[in-house]
Amino acid sequence: MCAFAVGDMKGVSPNDDRKPQGAGSASDASRSLSPQLAEIASNGAPGKAYSPIVLAGLVRLFEFSMLLVCGLVIHEWHVAAIWGRSLDYYVVMPLMALTAVVILQSLGLYSTASFRAPVRDGLKVAAGWSLVFVVALAAVFFFKLDDSFSRVWLLGWYAGGLALLACERIALAFLVRMLTQQGKLDRRTVIVGGGELADPVLRELAAQDDGDLRILGVFDDRTDNRSPDVVAGYPKLGTVDDLVEFARHTRLDLVIFTLPISAETRLLQMLRKLWVLPIDIRLAAHTNKLRFRPRSYSYIGNVPVIDVFDKPIADWDVIVKSVFDKIVGTICLILLSPVMALTALAVKLDSRGPVLFKQVRYGFNNEKIEVYKFRSMYVDQLDHNAVKQVTRGDPRVTRVGRFIRKTSLDELPQLFNVVFKGNLSLVGPRPHAIVARAADHLYDDVVDGYFARHRVKPGLTGWAQINGWRGETDTPEKIQKRVECDLYYIENWSILLDIYILAMTPFALLKAENAY
């Protein structure tokens, strides 16, 4: 069921099986940033970024609604009050509002660059809205509908819509500029590979005044003259190992490789270190002699790039999954509140100590989070860091604890993490303890690319759990299979897959044999 091979990278399958340094190993956890990188990380964009794709979608929706409401208001004020309501108007108004959005889209007016320049693109917006009415008037003329629609209504809607679009675009420009100043719309970007090939890429990217890229600097493993300390005015910040640790401390959105495709071995070595990160990875193509068909490239401004890796869940997918988590999580919390109350009472009556306890786990992008659980151990033997896995007949576990661990009732308080804290999802790779072990070895020492499972938010249940890989991981094979399932889920995520996993979870719990 879990066919994704750990270490495979969307077709990139390095031959040697050695664990690469910097690939999210335990050694990286103690790797310190240089003063320069630490300063950049501490001065990074606060909080989360806003997706330009989502922003553009929201603007489209808002402008469609705004224009439609404008037409409806004028219709109610002039047409309905005098001649009554006609179905023709209620058919035409949504069509014209939708046509306006389509025309504005075709004119390139739903980009952040356009949002920042209401004066420069104001004439295009006016021309697009005017074209809608030219088409409407032509249709009225050719289909002889003069008596079907009020000219005053058409003129009033045109003038009102034009005024609203102008005001809305000016307000939008202020909003976008404010978000840009706060770093909320920037795509924080680094270049991997310095020297002659990086120079033209950096200059081309820097020349795009209206772009959203914020280039932080260059990373390169080379230390000789081929990789100078400054390239096109951007500093060399460190090696690829430094980049992996840097991405754990600050928001990083995009990595652009400026290495030639012919440097296959060097590319693979670096990709083995970077693919575990939740970022987009691109290979600059305009310096490569090998040419593909135009549709094989995507573009960052005018720079052609080859897509190597995409952030697994991005843009609208983030919103859909977040809304799903909040709504379904709240429903689950309400429906399961009697069960949670009875469980809490049983825990309290069974042994002294608090009902809940918090445990430190790995969350998204290796950040440490605290997850809630019902206490299943005696209070003087609690293991907040999960240093020692619970085994069959473990004397640390209380009588009630054995039952709630077997049935996963001890994990129901993690719904609070989903609904209120937002650091867990309903479905995703389970959040493992930071010192979790399999056969006395840390998980990341056992599985190459282990931390790739942290490219998405962890969840209460997941693909591994419904496929039987739940509970004790006392052998390397068990954690290997669990990670394979986690990576399969990440690569194949959809909201339908989440619904399926949630529906199958109760049946998986009934069959569980290795949860103690």
PyMOL commands that set and color helices and strands:
alter all, ss='L'
color gray80, all
select helices_A, chain A and resi 26-29+35-42+52-83+87-106+112-115+122-142+151-181+198-206+240-249+264-274+294-296+316-350+364-366+379-381+399-406+409-411+414-421+443-446+450-455+463-466+476-491+495-511
alter helices_A, ss='H'
color red, helices_A
select strands_A, chain A and resi 187-192+213-219+230-231+234-238+254-257+280-284+298-300+303-309+356-362+368-374+425-427+437-438+441-442+459-461
alter strands_A, ss='S'
color yellow, strands_A
deselect
rebuild
show_as cartoon
